[in-house]
Amino acid sequence: MFPKVPDQHKVGRPLIPNGLGVLFVLTTTIYLFSIYFSNRIFTLGLDTSVNGVSAALTLAVCVLFGGFMGLLDDFMDLKWRYKAFMPLIAALPLMYYAFEGLQNGAIRTSISLPFVGTLEFGAYYVFLIIPLIVMIVTNTVNQLGGLNGLETVCPAIVIAGLMAVSPSYILMVGPLFFWLALAYFNVRGKIFVGNAGSFAIGITVASFAVISDLKVSLLISLLPYIFNSAIILLSVFFVRKKAAVTFDGKRLSSTSRKSLVTTITYHRSLTERQIVILISAIVALFTLLGVLTQLIT
């Protein structure tokens, strides 16, 4: 059912099913629609809405957009100059949700940053800040990959951290459990989630953070992702070389520092599992800092 691609960091480069992230898109959409209809029929209080616009439906549409764009990239191998701006389309449902909330003051259009203070954006929050959040988060999450587990374990850590301080955590319970199931097989080298999965999970993280008003926690949690994307882009634009690691049959190493992975393996040989564990620990540390910042402020 799924196209197979070689696992570049395994002996013999075995073929692995790719694109399993579409299953996350399907199950998440069904779960969120179930929450919406359950709330409508039984008034269980599982869903929230602003000015009649459901948070569950908004999140579901964003995930569908993200999955479709990722699936398109999996089959067409889009160039980065197109792929970078595609998440802006997925931001439209979230912008509509925020716009409706803006009408009756149901959403906060400011961002409180430690050591900086509160920045008020007003209507620019809807039409500028939200699209930027979705575009940046989706692309940074998509760029931190290439090793079994990076594309699945690290986003799961960020989502779990956001859920810990979100009153709308119920929206992500089902999606997180299914994503962890995919992560289990991904870490073992049995499946790849593909761009369909990384795009969908990136947009899920961004949308859930905006809906839950956890923008500062999101920013702090994603600092390792932002660092990774920053040095990748600097290398591409100024050095004209992409990040690459050397595989000797057992361990990975690099002779340059053009990404988070190559920085960690710079003149240092580590197994794929060790690299994933180390980066996951870094993401967990910054996610914890994001959670603590949210609780303090």
C-alpha positions in Angstrom: 0.0 0.0 0.0 2.8 2.4 0.8 5.9 3.2 -1.4 9.2 1.9 0.0 12.4 4.0 0.3 15.8 2.9 1.4 16.9 3.4 5.0 20.2 5.3 4.4 21.6 4.5 7.9 21.2 0.8 8.0 23.5 -1.9 6.6 22.3 -2.9 3.1 19.9 0.1 3.0 16.7 -2.0 3.5 13.5 -0.7 1.9 11.1 0.7 4.4 7.4 1.7 3.9 7.1 5.5 3.7 4.2 7.9 4.2 2.6 6.2 7.2 1.9 9.7 8.5 -1.4 9.7 6.5 -2.7 7.2 9.1 -2.1 9.9 11.8 -4.1 12.4 9.7 -7.0 10.0 9.3 -7.2 8.9 12.9 -6.7 12.5 14.2 -9.5 13.8 12.0 -11.9 11.0 13.1 -11.0 11.6 16.7 -11.5 15.4 16.5 -14.8 15.0 14.6 -16.0 12.6 17.3 -15.2 15.1 20.0 -17.1 17.8 18.1 -20.2 15.6 17.5 -20.1 14.2 21.0 -20.0 17.7 22.4 -22.9 18.7 20.2 -25.1 15.7 21.1 -24.3 15.1 24.7 -22.8 18.5 25.7 -19.9 16.8 27.5 -17.8 20.0 27.5 -14.9 18.3 25.6 -14.8 21.0 22.9 -14.4 24.7 23.1 -15.6 27.3 20.7 -15.2 31.1 20.0 -18.2 32.9 18.6 -19.6 29.5 17.5 -16.4 28.2 15.8 -15.3 24.9 17.1 -11.7 24.4 18.3 -11.9 20.6 17.4 -13.1 21.3 13.9 -10.5 24.0 13.3 -7.7 21.7 14.5 -9.1 18.9 12.3 -9.1 21.0 9.2 -5.6 22.3 9.8 -4.4 18.7 10.2 -6.1 17.7 6.9 -4.4 20.6 5.1 -1.1 19.6 6.6 -1.4 16.0 5.6 -2.5 16.8 2.1 0.5 19.1 1.6 2.9 16.6 3.0 1.4 13.8 0.8 1.8 16.1 -2.2 5.5 16.6 -1.3 6.0 12.8 -0.8 4.8 12.1 -4.4 6.1 15.2 -6.2 9.2 16.0 -4.2 8.5 19.7 -4.1 11.4 22.2 -4.0 11.9 24.1 -0.7 11.0 27.5 -2.2 7.5 26.1 -2.7 7.3 23.9 0.3 8.3 26.6 2.7 5.2 28.7 2.0 2.6 25.9 1.7 1.7 25.9 5.4 0.3 29.4 4.9 -2.7 27.7 3.3 -3.2 25.5 6.4 -3.2 28.6 8.6 -6.5 29.8 7.1 -8.8 27.8 9.3 -6.8 28.9 12.4 -6.9 32.5 11.2 -10.7 32.3 10.9 -11.0 30.8 14.4 -8.9 33.6 15.8 -10.8 36.3 13.8 -14.1 35.1 15.2 -12.6 35.2 18.7 -11.3 38.7 18.0 -14.9 40.0 17.5 -15.9 39.3 21.1 -12.5 39.4 22.8 -12.4 35.6 23.3 -8.7 35.4 22.2 -5.6 37.1 23.5 -3.8 39.0 20.7 -0.7 39.7 22.8 2.4 37.6 23.5 4.2 37.9 26.9 8.0 37.2 26.5 10.3 36.7 29.5 12.7 39.7 30.0 10.9 41.6 27.2 7.4 42.1 28.4 4.0 42.0 26.7 3.8 42.6 22.9 0.3 43.6 21.7 -0.4 42.9 18.1 -4.2 43.5 17.8 -5.6 42.5 14.4 -2.0 41.8 13.1 -2.0 38.8 15.4 -4.7 37.2 13.2 -3.4 38.2 9.8 0.4 38.1 10.4 1.5 36.4 13.6 -0.6 33.2 13.2 0.5 32.5 9.6 4.1 33.1 10.6 3.7 30.7 13.6 2.2 28.0 11.4 4.8 28.4 8.6 7.8 28.5 10.9 6.7 25.7 13.2 5.8 23.4 10.3 9.0 23.9 8.4 11.3 23.6 11.4 9.6 20.4 12.5 9.9 19.1 9.0 13.6 19.9 8.8 14.6 18.0 11.9 14.5 14.5 10.5 16.6 12.0 8.6 17.1 9.6 11.5 14.7 7.0 12.8 12.8 8.6 15.7 13.6 12.3 15.2 10.4 13.0 13.2 8.2 11.2 15.7 9.7 11.2 19.2 10.7 14.9 19.4 7.3 16.3 18.3 5.6 13.9 20.7 7.6 15.4 23.6 6.6 19.0 22.6 2.9 18.0 22.3 3.0 16.3 25.7 4.5 19.4 27.3 1.8 21.7 25.7 -0.9 19.3 26.9 0.4 19.5 30.4 -0.5 23.2 30.7 -3.4 23.3 28.3 -7.1 23.3 29.5 -7.9 21.9 26.0 -5.6 18.9 26.4 -8.4 16.5 25.6 -8.1 17.5 21.9 -4.7 15.9 21.7 -5.1 12.7 23.8 -6.1 10.5 20.9 -3.7 12.0 18.3 -0.8 11.7 20.8 -1.4 8.0 21.6 -1.6 7.2 17.9 1.5 9.3 17.1 3.4 7.4 19.9 2.4 4.1 18.2 3.9 5.4 14.9 7.0 6.5 16.9 7.4 3.0 18.3 7.7 1.5 14.8 9.7 4.5 13.4 12.3 4.2 16.1 12.7 0.5 15.4 13.2 1.3 11.7 10.0 -0.4 10.5 8.2 2.6 9.0 8.7 6.2 7.9 6.0 8.8 8.5 7.2 10.8 5.5 6.4 14.4 4.8 2.7 13.7 5.2 3.4 12.9 8.8 6.0 15.6 9.5 3.8 18.4 7.9 0.7 17.2 9.7 2.4 17.0 13.1 4.1 20.3 12.6 0.8 22.0 11.9 -0.9 20.1 14.7 1.7 21.5 17.2 1.3 25.0 15.9 -2.5 25.0 15.8 -2.9 23.4 19.2 -0.5 26.0 20.8 -2.5 28.9 19.2 -5.8 27.4 20.2 -4.6 26.8 23.8 -2.8 30.3 23.9 0.6 28.7 24.6 2.7 30.6 22.2 5.5 31.4 24.6 5.7 27.7 25.7 5.8 26.7 22.0 8.6 29.2 21.2 10.8 27.9 24.1 10.1 24.3 23.3 11.0 24.7 19.7 14.3 26.5 20.2 16.3 23.3 19.3 14.2 23.1 16.1 14.8 26.8 15.3 18.6 26.4 15.9 18.6 23.4 13.5 16.8 25.3 10.8 18.8 28.4 11.2 22.2 26.7 10.7 20.8 24.6 7.8 19.6 27.8 6.0 22.8 29.7 6.7 24.8 26.8 5.3 22.6 26.6 2.2 22.6 30.3 1.5 26.2 31.2 2.3 28.2 27.9 2.1 26.1 26.4 -0.6 26.4 23.0 1.0 23.8 20.8 2.7 24.3 19.0 6.0 25.5 15.4 5.6 26.7 12.6 7.8 28.9 9.6 7.0 27.8 6.1 7.9 30.5 3.5 8.4 28.1 0.6 8.9 27.7 1.1 12.6 28.1 4.7 13.5 27.4 8.2 12.1 29.9 11.1 12.0 30.3 14.4 10.2 33.1 16.8 9.3 31.0 19.9 9.3 28.4 21.7 11.5 25.5 22.4 9.2 22.6 21.1 11.2 21.8 19.9 14.8 22.6 16.3 13.8 26.0 17.2 12.2 26.9 19.5 15.1 26.4 16.7 17.6 28.3 14.2 15.4 31.1 16.7 14.4 34.3 14.6 14.6 32.4 12.3 16.9 31.1 8.8 16.0 27.7 7.9 17.5 25.0 5.4 16.7 21.7 6.5 15.2 19.9 5.6 18.4 22.4 7.6 20.5 21.9 10.7 18.4 18.1 10.4 18.6 18.2 10.0 22.4 20.5 12.9 22.8 18.4 15.3 20.6 15.2 14.0 22.3 16.7 14.9 25.6 17.6 18.4 24.4 14.0 18.9 23.1 12.7 17.5 26.4 14.8 20.0 28.4 13.6 23.0 26.4 10.0 21.7 26.6 10.3 21.6 30.3 11.6 25.2 30.3 8.6 26.2 28.2 6.2 24.5 30.6 7.8 26.1 33.7 7.7 29.5 32.0 4.0 29.1 31.3 3.3 28.1 34.9 5.3 31.0 36.3 3.9 33.6 34.0 
